[in-house]
Amino acid sequence: MSQTSKSMCLDLLLMIFYVCTIGAIVGSISGLVPGIHVNTLAALILVFNDTLESLISIIVPDDYVPMMLACMVVSAAVVHSATDFIPSLFFGVPDAENTLNIMPGQEMLLEGHGMVAIRCAAIGSLVGAFASIILSIPMYYLLSNGLGDYLDSLTIGVLISVLALMIYREREGRRILGLALICGSGALGCVTMSMDLPFVNVFGMEPESMFPMLSGLFGIPALLISSPSGHIPPQEDDEILPIGPIPGLKGTVTGSIMGWYPGVTSSCGASVASSVFGEEDKRGYVSIISSIGTSATMFTFIALAVSGKERSGTMTVVNGILDGAPIRPFDDTFVAILITMAISSILAYLIMIRAGKIICKVIEHVDVSKMNAAVLTLMIVLTILFTGYWGLVLLLACTLLGLVPVVFDANRMHLTGCLIVPVLLFKLGLM
């Protein structure tokens, strides 16, 4: 390699590092704010696209601006998908006795092992990112040579199987309720995604109707059932490596497949992984679900490169920035995205550990009930900003449905029907 080529490679690496740092800052802020979905982050990035282009053009040549902006978006998405575990851990924690509505990470938090849960999630995300990078080239060629078409042909069957698995894993006596929750949340998802509701966004962008739907189904009910004691016990941090790489690798395998199918969330993927690989303990579950989320981000990019289809809000933004240009292995954009995944996953790990330590020290001195009230207020304000007052109507309807599994002791995972059912109906030609 000539001296000029080495210099160009070094310059490219420096540019990627700069934009990864910017993306990591954006992604960590959005990830640590409760209720912000990664698609909401993608929509906000799209609105401020011109401003971000101007910012990036200061540090990179004009020819590289679109590619570097795409790298920044991917970096933000990777860091967001990792760090949003932290608000899901600390906000809306129910009583320890309310076992059916408490997530494994929150159970660890109530046991004083919240920092251990964060480390498990950070390790799972890091393992998922690097395993996905290693698999990216083989997966590209497999998907390009028939596997992609084969997986597409299985879409309807896979989505139905995921829904059936959720019902099967529900307790006996609650399965009819689980089916009703899937149908009810699916109906809300169809209304949200397909009907021209009179939403208004104060930022002048496309109304983010997913925000009130997801906040109502999952966020606000968790806040309303949170522990009335108002305090979280002191958190221990006596294990640097509380879990090995195996759960993260299981999550990567699951995420590599689930990332191909829109609508299948990380929690659904974790349920599938438990059925295939066997049940995990609390630490393993936390690590798997984080690995699936990060892996899915990588494999939705591979899906975009293979088929040109956008299977997530993040990839919709990336494809728009690149103006639909084809992406091939070993071209500049493909390599830059892989490097971005590596750098941003390391940054996400460091941010999670640092933020977790700070929050674990502060949280025991905070009145959690007041903090949850502040988060609830924030969600309502953001709903008005993103969707107007009609968004509050959707938020209320989704919150009422989201409280049903809490009241009747059913699994809240059934509410992911809000995403799976519309995709299934679309594939069936009914939407």
N, C-alpha and C positions, 0 to 999 in steps of 0.2 A: 504494500500500500504506500503510495507516494506521500510526501510530507503535506501536500495540499489536501489530499483526501483525508488524512488524519486530522488535519485542522478543521475541515468541514464537518467530520463526524463529531469532533469535540464541541464545535459550535452548536451542532444540532442537539447534542446531549444537554448542553447548558440551557438552550432555549426550552427544551422539554422540561428540565428541572424547574425553570422559572415559572412556566405556566402550570406545572403540577403544584407548585407551592401556592399560587393564586387559587387554583381549583380546590386545594385542600382547605384553605381558609374559608372559602365559600361553602364547601361541603360540610365542614365541621360546625359552622354557624347554623346552617339549616338542619343538620342532623341532630344537634343538641337542643333545638327549639321543638318542644312537643307539638305533635300534630302535623308537621310539615312532611308531606309525602315526597318521594324522589321525583314523581311526575310534576308536582307543584314547583319543585326546584328547577326542573327542566323548562317549564313554562316561563318562569321568571327570568331565566337565562336568555330565553328567546326574546323576551321583551327588551332586555337591556343588551341585545346583541351588538348594536352599533357602538354603545359605550365601551363594551368589552373589547371589541375590535380595535377601537382607538387606543385603549390601554395597552393591549398586546402589541400593537404596531410600534409602540415606543421602544420595545425591547427586542423585536424580531423583524427581519426584512418583510416587505409587503407580500412577496410571493409565498411566504410561509404562514401568513396570518390565518387563513382558513384551517390549515392543518393543526396549527398550535391552538386555535380556539376550540377545535374538536377535542384535542388532548385535554384542555382545561375542563371541558364539560365532562369527559370521562373521569378525570381526576376527582371532580366535585361529586360525581355519582358514586364512585368507589368509596370515598371518605364518608359521604352521607350514609350509604348503605351499612357501613360499619358502625359509625358513631350513633345512629338513631336507636341502637340497642340501649344506650344509657338512659334517655328519657323514658323508654318503655319499661326500664327496670325500676326507676325511682318514683314515677308518677302513677297514681291510681293503684297503689298497693292495697289489696283487700286484707281482711283479718286472716290470720293464719288458719283459723278453723274453716274458712270458706275455700276448701281445697279444690273444688271444681272450677273455680273462677280465678285461680292463682296460677301464674306461669312458673315453670321451674326456676327461672332466674329470680323472680320475686320471692319464691320460697327460700332460696339461698340468702337473699337480702334480709329476710325476717330472722334467719338463723345467724346473722352477723357475718355472712360470707359474700356480701355484695361485690367486693373487690375481686374475689375469686371468680365470680360469675363474669365480671368484665374481662378478666384475663383470659378466661375460657373462650369468650366471644372474640376477643382480639386475636387469639391464636388460631381459632377456626377460620376467621376471615383471612388472616395472613396465609395459612396453609391453602385455603381455597383459591386465593389469588395466584399463588405461584404454581400450584398444580394445574390451574386453568391455563396459565401461560405455556406450560410444558405441553399440554394437550392441544393447544390452539391449532398448530400446523396439521397434526394428524386429523383432528376433527374437521378442519376445513376441507381436506381432501376426501374424507369419508362422506361428509355432507354434500360435497360437490359431485360425487360419483355414485349417487343413488340413495345414500342414507337419508338425505334431506327429503327427497320425494317419499321415501318409505315412512318417515316420521310424520310427514304431512298427511299421509293416508290413514294414519292411526289417530289423528287429532280427536275426532268425535269419540272413538272408543276410549282414549286416554282420559278425556274430560269426564265422560260418564263413569269410568272406573274410579277416578279420584273422588267424585261425588258419592259413589256407592261405598267407597272405603271409609269416608267420613261418617256415613250413617252406620256402617258395620262396627266401627270402633266406638260408637256411642253406647252407653249403658242400655241394657234391656229395659224397656218401659219408657225410654226417652227417644227411641229411634223415629217414631212418628213425628215427634216434636222436631227432631233434627231435620227430617224431610221438609216439614213446614217452614223451618227457618231458612233452609236452602231456597225454597220456592219464594218465600217472602222477600228475602234479600235479593234474589235474582230478579224479582219484579221491580224492586227499587233500582237495581242496576240497569235494567232495560229502560226504565223511565229516564234515568239520569243520562244515559249514553245516547239514546236514540230520539228522544222528543225535544222539540224546540222550546224549552222552558224559558221564561222571561228573566233570565239572569243578567246582571249588569256588573261589570268589573270596573272598579274605579281607576285602575291603571291603564285602561283602554285596551287590554289584551283579551283574548278569548276567555270567557268565564271558566274558572276552574271548578266545575261542578263535582268533580271527584272529591274535592276537599270536604265539603259538608257531608257527603255520603260516608266517606271513610271515618271522619271524625265522629259522626253520629253513631255509626255501627260499632266502632271499636274504642275510640278515644274517650268520649264523654261518659259512656256507661262505666268504664274503668275508674274514672274520677269519682263518679257518684257512689260506687261501692267501696271506695277506699276506706281504710281503717279509721274509725272515729277517734282512736287514741291519739292521733296527730303526731306520733313520733316514731322514728325508725331506730332500732338498737345500734350501738357502736359497731363499726365494721372492722374486721380483722384483715390484714394483708400479709400473711405469713408464708405464702407459696408463690414463688416467682413463675414456675411452670406447673400449674395445677392440672394440666392435661396434655396428653401426647397428640401426635398428628393424625392418628387413625380416624377419629370422628370427623376431622376436617376433610380427610380424603373421601370418606363416605359422602359427605356433603357435596364435594366436587363432582363425584359420579352422578349424584341425584340432580345437582344443579345443571350439569351438562345436558341432561335430557329435559328437565323441567323448564330450562331457559328457552327451549324451542317452542313451548306451548304457552301462549299468552293467557293470562288469567290465573295461572297456578302460582300461588304465593309461596314464600319460604316455609310458612307453617304447614301448608299442605304438603310441600316437598318433604318436610321433616316427618310427617305422618307416613308418607310413602316409604321413606328411608327406614323407619322403624319396622314397617311391615316386611321389607326386603332383608335388612341386615339384622333385625332383632331390636328389642327395646334397649334404649340407652339410659344411663342414670342422668341425674339433673345436669351434671357438668357436660356429659356427652351431648345431651339434647341442645344445650346452649351453643356448644361449639358447632354442631351440625347445622343448626338453623342460620348461624352467622356465615358459615362456609357456603351454604346454598345461595344466600343473598349476594355474596361477592362473586361466586362462580357464575351465577345467572347473568350478572352484568357483563362478564367477559363473553359468555356464549351468545348473548343477544347481539353482541358486536360481530361474532363469527357468523351468526345467522344473517345479519345485514350484509356482510361481505359475500356470502354465498348466494343469497337469493335477492338481495336488494330490498327485502321486506323489513319494516320497522316493527319490532316486537316489544318495544317499550318506549316510554316517553323520552327517555334519554337518547335512544338511537334515532328517534324522529328528529330531534334537534341536531344530532351529529350529521345525519344524512342531509338535512337542510343546509347546514353550514358548508358541507362539502359539495353542495349543489347536485346531489345524486351521482357524483362521480364514482365509477367502479373501484372497488378495493380488492387488491390481489396480494397473496402472500409475498413477503419480502419487498414490496414496494414501500416508498417512504412513509405513507400514511399507516399502513399495517404495522410496520416495525415501530413507528412512533407511538401507536396506541398500546402495543405490548410493553414498551418501555414505560409508558405512562402508568399502566396497570401495576408494574413492579414498584415504581417509585411511590405512587399514591397509596399502595397497600402498606408499604413500610411507614409512610407518614400517618396513615390511619391507625396503625398499631400504636405508634408513639403518642398520637393525640388521645386515643382511647385510654391508655394507661395514665397519662398525665391528667386528663379531665376526670377520670374515675377517682384518682387519689384525692383531687381537690374536692369533688362532690361528696365523697365518703367522709371527709373530715368536716365538711360544713353541714351535711344533712342531719346529723344527730343534734345539732343546735337549732334546727329550723322547725317551726310548726308546720308539719306536712299538710294538715287540713287547710291552712291558709294558703300554702303554696299551690295545692290542687285547685283552690278557688281562683287563684290568679291565672292558672293555666286554662281553666274553664272559660274565664273572661276573655283570655287571649284567643281561644278558638272561636268564640262568638264574634269577636271583632274581626278576625281574619276572614270568617265566613261572609260577613257584610262587605268587606273590602273586595274579596274575590268573586262573590256571586250576587251581592245586593240582598235586599230583604227577602226575595223569594228563596234565596239560599237558606235562610233561617227556617222556612217551612220544610224544606228537604231535611235540614239538620234535625228538626224536631221529630219528623216522621222516622228518620233513621235511628235516632236516640231511643224512641219508644220500642222499636223492634230490637235494638241492641240490648235493651234491658230484659227482654224475654228470657234468654238463656241464663241470665243472672237470677231471675226470680224463680225459674223452674229447674235450676241446677242442670243445665245442658252445656255442651261444649260450644264455646263461642266460635270455633273454627267453621261451623256451619254457615256463618255469616259471610264467609268468603264466596258464597254463591253469588254475591253481588257482582263479582268479576267473572266467575267461571260460566254462569248461566248465560249471560249475554253473548259471550264468545261461542258457546255451544249452539245457541239459537242462530247466530250468524252463520256458523259452519253448516247448519242444517238448512239454511236458506229461508229461515223464518223471521229474520230481521233485515 
